[in-house]
Amino acid sequence: MALFCIILFLIIGFVLLSCGAKFFCDSTLCILRKFNVNSAMVEIFLISIGTAAPDLVSAITAILENHPDIAIGNIVGSNFSNLALGFGIASLVTPFKCNKKMVWVEFPLLFSLTMFFAYCCFLGQITRYASAAFLATFGIYLLFSFLTLRKKSKNALDKTCTDEENFSVWSIKKSSLIFISSIVSLTIGAHFVVTSCYQISNFFKISETFIGFSLLALGTSAPEIFIVITAAKQRQYAICSGNIIGSNLLNLMLITGLCTSIHPLYFAKESFHVETCALIFITLTSWYIFATKNVFSRKCGLIFVMTYLLVVFLAHK
């Protein structure tokens, strides 16, 4: 009965996180549009924050509740599952390509940040200096994205924006209430998820590192994975690669930066050896596939899914 209640609260927590992130994004965009703020860059930024919100709030909650291993495990596991399962399952639906900008700009940045993050994990600490480096990189990346968007035509920008009709019926009062409710939903959901993961760790006598890397990461990464699978079915190949890479960049630059600025993280050096090595391998392999073959085939997808299962098994051991 106790285990059933824990799992029930875990599921409720994931639902609250997912719904809270969606309504946070929608209500914020609606409020901005009511004040005639229609910048595509602002909308893309908020949508990115919306998809990253479950990971962000869960990681911050884990740190505040003194579970650093769950927080770091969630970040490593989210990035790993995004690449291994996101790319893997999407390519099993249909092989897809990656544009040159993604291959030669975003991927090198992602690999560099992954190596720096892994170096911090091998040291057993992520200090405020590392946090400043992550956040500074995020600021530069945001500025670069804004300058790139300004060169596009207005029609091209409109395609990246959310359909205005979805928000036109919301008044300022309703949008504000939904915004506040979404914050409450995210907070309560994150508390339920982190607490449930900690209790599951104790119940089965499994390390918090593994729970954060597997269960929590898979739950918070589910929205990105579902988006990629849907995009693959609709032959929207740019979304397949862009959503995963963008999400991983946000996890490293924004989530790690904000979390460690609140409180520096210290943990056992050997806690994340398997996980971080697997993350480096999967990131480098993804980059190599797109840079050389430019097509993520079904064979590669099957290998990635099997790699995910193998790494989770090894991490458990």
Secondary structure, DSSP 8 states (H G I E B T S, - for coil): -HHHHHHHHHHHHHHHHHHHHHHHHHHHHHHHHHTT---HHHHHHHHHHHHHHHHHHHHHHHHHTT-HHHHHHHHHHHHHHIIIIIIHHHHHH--EE--HHIIIIIHHHHHHHHHHHHHHHHHTEE-HHHHHHHHHHHHHHHHHHHHHHHTS-HHHHHHHS--GGGTTT--HHHHHHHHHHHHHHHHHHHHHHHHHHHHHHHHTT--HHHHIIIIIHHHHHHHHHHHHHHHHHTT-HHHHHHHHHHHHHHIIIIIHHHHHHHS-EE--GGGGHHHHHHHHHHHHHHHHHHHHT-EE-HHHHHHHHHHHHHHHHHHH-
